[in-house]
Amino acid sequence: MAGLSAMEKKLAEYKCNTNEAIHLKLVRFPEDLEDDSTTFHPEFSHQVFGDDEVAFGYKGLKILLYYIAGNLSTLFRVDYTSKVNENFECVEADDVESKIREIIPPGFSRSLDDLVSLLEKEVNFKPFGILLHTYSVHNEEAGEDITYQIYKLFP
């Protein structure tokens, strides 16, 4: 960063790689919410955040997008450790929340408790369409059979 002013160096701290900031997760059980090994990041986010895939104005930015595996009910939350001060630095943070809202359906949850509540209702979820085939596979780890169903959406 040779040749950058003190202000430019300070503001550079508020740039976040959005591929790393976005945390995606498919949730089947409440325990999945605490299991970091089931979280993944997108390879690309330029469709939402531009070619640089950067969000400006935040330190420690985390964009949580958790989906219930069956009906795809969504948790959407933006967390960060600090945000650029508009009054002091004379710059404005990117509105990451509105950028994400443009691409997800309305009716999302904001809290983990709300998502867990929706997850409890998921027990009765039945996919749309016609059941074509059912099969079971023995899961050694769980010591039980897991049943899978294949549905056809349109007759």
C-alpha positions in Angstrom: 0.0 0.0 0.0 2.9 2.3 -0.7 1.8 5.8 -1.6 -1.6 5.6 0.1 -2.6 8.3 2.4 -3.4 7.5 6.1 -7.1 7.9 5.3 -6.9 5.5 2.3 -5.2 2.9 4.5 -7.8 3.3 7.2 -10.7 3.0 4.7 -9.1 -0.1 3.1 -9.7 -1.9 6.4 -13.4 -1.6 5.7 -13.3 -3.6 2.5 -14.7 -7.2 2.7 -14.5 -10.0 0.2 -18.1 -11.0 -0.2 -17.3 -14.6 -1.2 -15.8 -15.0 2.3 -18.5 -12.8 4.0 -21.5 -14.8 2.7 -22.2 -17.9 4.9 -24.6 -20.4 3.2 -26.2 -23.4 5.0 -28.8 -26.0 4.4 -30.5 -26.8 7.7 -32.3 -30.1 8.4 -31.9 -30.3 12.2 -31.5 -27.6 14.9 -28.0 -29.0 15.6 -27.0 -28.0 12.0 -27.2 -24.3 13.0 -24.2 -24.7 15.3 -22.2 -27.0 13.1 -19.7 -24.8 11.2 -18.7 -27.8 9.0 -22.1 -27.5 7.2 -21.5 -23.9 6.3 -20.1 -23.0 2.9 -19.3 -19.9 0.9 -20.1 -19.0 -2.7 -17.4 -19.2 -5.3 -18.7 -16.1 -6.9 -20.8 -13.1 -5.7 -20.2 -10.6 -8.6 -23.8 -11.0 -9.7 -24.8 -9.1 -6.5 -21.7 -7.2 -5.4 -20.0 -6.3 -8.7 -16.9 -7.6 -10.5 -14.6 -6.9 -7.5 -16.8 -9.0 -5.2 -16.2 -6.5 -2.4 -18.5 -4.8 0.1 -17.3 -1.5 1.5 -17.9 -0.1 4.9 -17.7 -3.0 7.3 -15.2 -4.9 9.4 -15.9 -8.5 10.2 -18.8 -8.6 7.7 -20.9 -11.8 7.9 -24.0 -12.3 5.6 -25.9 -15.3 6.9 -28.2 -17.1 4.4 -29.5 -20.3 6.0 -32.2 -22.3 4.2 -34.4 -25.1 5.6 -33.6 -28.0 3.4 -37.2 -28.9 2.4 -39.3 -25.8 2.0 -36.3 -23.4 1.7 -37.6 -21.0 4.4 -34.8 -18.5 4.8 -32.8 -16.9 7.6 -31.1 -13.7 6.4 -29.0 -11.6 8.7 -26.1 -9.2 8.3 -23.6 -9.0 11.2 -20.4 -7.0 11.5 -17.9 -6.0 14.1 -17.8 -2.3 13.0 -19.2 0.0 10.3 -17.5 3.0 8.7 -18.6 6.3 10.4 -20.2 8.5 7.7 -19.8 11.6 9.8 -16.1 11.1 10.4 -14.8 9.5 7.2 -17.2 11.2 4.8 -18.0 8.0 3.1 -21.0 5.7 3.1 -21.1 2.0 3.6 -22.6 -0.2 0.8 -26.1 -1.2 1.5 -25.5 -5.0 1.5 -28.9 -5.7 3.0 -30.8 -4.2 0.1 -28.6 -6.0 -2.4 -29.4 -9.3 -0.9 -33.1 -8.5 -0.5 -33.3 -8.0 -4.2 -32.5 -11.7 -4.8 -34.3 -13.5 -2.0 -38.1 -13.9 -1.6 -39.9 -11.8 1.1 -40.9 -13.4 4.3 -37.4 -14.4 5.5 -36.5 -14.8 9.2 -34.1 -12.6 11.0 -33.5 -14.7 14.1 -32.2 -18.2 14.7 -35.1 -18.8 17.1 -37.6 -18.0 14.3 -35.8 -20.4 12.0 -35.9 -23.2 14.6 -39.6 -22.7 15.0 -40.1 -23.0 11.2 -37.8 -26.1 11.3 -40.1 -27.8 13.8 -43.0 -27.4 11.3 -40.7 -28.9 8.6 -41.3 -32.4 10.0 -44.6 -32.4 8.1 -43.1 -31.1 4.9 -44.1 -33.0 1.8 -42.5 -32.1 -1.6 -44.8 -30.9 -4.4 -45.5 -33.4 -7.2 -46.0 -37.1 -7.6 -44.0 -39.6 -5.7 -42.1 -41.7 -8.3 -39.8 -43.9 -6.3 -38.7 -44.6 -2.7 -35.5 -46.4 -1.6 -33.5 -46.9 1.6 -29.8 -46.9 2.2 -28.3 -48.2 5.5 -26.2 -45.5 7.2 -23.4 -47.2 9.2 -22.6 -44.1 11.2 -26.2 -43.6 12.4 -26.9 -47.3 12.6 -30.2 -47.0 10.7 -31.7 -46.9 7.3 -32.3 -43.6 5.6 -35.2 -43.4 3.2 -35.1 -41.2 0.1 -38.0 -40.3 -2.1 -38.0 -39.0 -5.7 -40.8 -36.7 -6.8 -41.8 -35.6 -10.3 -43.1 -32.0 -10.2 -45.3 -32.0 -13.3 -47.3 -35.0 -14.5 
